[in-house]
Amino acid sequence: MKRIFTTAHLCLLAISAMLMMSCEKEKLSGVLANEEVKSVNLSVDNRVDVGSGENFTLNSDELTIPITVNLSGASGTAFNVQLTPNLDTIATLVSNGTLPAGTISLAEQTFNFPPVIDFAYGVKSTTFNLVVSRSFVERNHSKLLALAIKISAPSKGNAIDASKSAVVVVINAAEAIAAEDVHYISFAAAGPPYFVPTGTNYAIGTQDVTIPLNLALAGLAGSDFTVDVAPNDALVTALINNGTLKNTVVLSSNSYSLTNSKVKFLSNENSAKVELNARISEFLKNTNKKVAIGLLLRNPSKFQLDETKKGIVVVIDPDHFRPYNGTSFLIKGTIGAVSDMIPAAEYDFGGEGIAFHDDNGKDGVGDFRPNDKVDVGDYTPRSVVGWCNTGEWLTYTVNIEADGEYELNTLLGCPGDDGKYSIFMDGVAITPVLTGLKTPGSYGDQRPNYTTVQLKKGRHIMKFYEDHGAYDVRGWIFTRKK
């Protein structure tokens, strides 16, 4: 009986508690229902000027402008409001005289701000950031730039002051960024034509001359960016037409290439490099003329081009690159002087049809001048050309010190008596067709073959023509006689 009473007692207590809690909830609900959340009005300043003041920050990439949205009182609840740009407003304000003539609107993709901003409970204002591309500001450094931002659609029953629903941000670019701090991209060597060779401003390979060209960034470097390099024949043509470049032709674009036509400036770097590769065989086709290549910087992903240094004209002197060793073989002009041997394997650069003609595959060693078909024998040092066939020829750039009569010694290894050859200077024969002397040691026993020639002072192209190829040739030695 006692246990039953206790259980019933507990049940009555629980029911009483539930009834009391229900009553409290009803009271609280009534209070909340009767309490009204006070709405607020939102507003922004009609105009914010950026330039000479301190209402912005600037780094190497961006100009950041804080914009404040004010409330008429403390917010009664958390809510948000939408932000939208109005690009057409600026043109209207310029046309009606509100903004000075020449003011331009910020271009799309050159700025950003949040599309929605949130207000916490109890605040009287909130600030958001308008971030503008520094590159755009610098590219329009002499102008006023402007953007209108509108606030709209506040949530939770809040309203917008109709007279202060939009802010016009006006940036005085010249005041915001000092002239000396503007970034410019250029060719470091732009200006007068860039001559190659000048010192050692190139590297020579088996087929190409590689010319490194430096690009420069003026101003404090920031994050990485790219700039395009493109051929531009008009730059060369202009210098030819105004007389700056004489005896020069434009090198066709299929005669050279760029290793990196989109050049990347790495983060915090003020320099970058593009490499120009000019095909030796192509520019050597231009006999007794210089060749020129025009290049133009375009489309920087950041900053701007230096208008006076965004182009470069590279002028190449083919004569310098024809000799195998970089300099012409010297034929000494002093009477009695014996010149160093011109090794047959050190024929000119320029390739088939320019520096040589070879009518079959590459015999002999394959690792010496591997891109040429000239047949070089396995001698140390490499000097002998063999497997000679009728009609083949080789050329050599020579510098003759003085007019005069010279003894010419042609070193040949002839297994028979039918080997014939002749020598030309600049396409004109200076010998008749000569017969090589038979050598006891066959091809490998190159012996002297003497003749007398008349030579003219200056730089010339000597050609060894194989009228009937049946020998190995080691080279040529000139001795001044009179």
Secondary structure, 3 states (H helix, E strand, C coil): CHHHHHHHHHHHHHHHHHHHHHHHHHHHHHHHHHCCCCCCEEECCCEEEECCCCCCEECCCEEEEEEEEEECCCCCCCEEEEEEEECHHHHHHHHCCCCCCCCEECCCCCEECCCEEEECCCCCEEEEEEEEEHHHHHHCCCCEEEEEEEEECCCCCCEECHHHCEEEEEEEHHHHCCHHHCCEEEECCCCCCEEECCCCCCEECCCEEEEEEEEEEECCCCCCEEEEEEECHHHHHHHHHCCCCCCEEECCHHHEEECCCEEEECCCCCEEEEEEEEEHHHHCCCCCCEEEEEEEEECCCCCCECCCCCEEEEEECHHHHCCCCCCCEEECCCCCCECCCEEHHHCCCCCECCCEECCCCCCECCCCCCCCCCCECCCCCCCCECCCCCCCEEEEEEEECCCEEEEEEEEEEECCCCCEEEEEECCEECCCCEECCECCCHHHCCECCEEEEEECCEEEEEEEEEEECCCEEEEEEEEECC
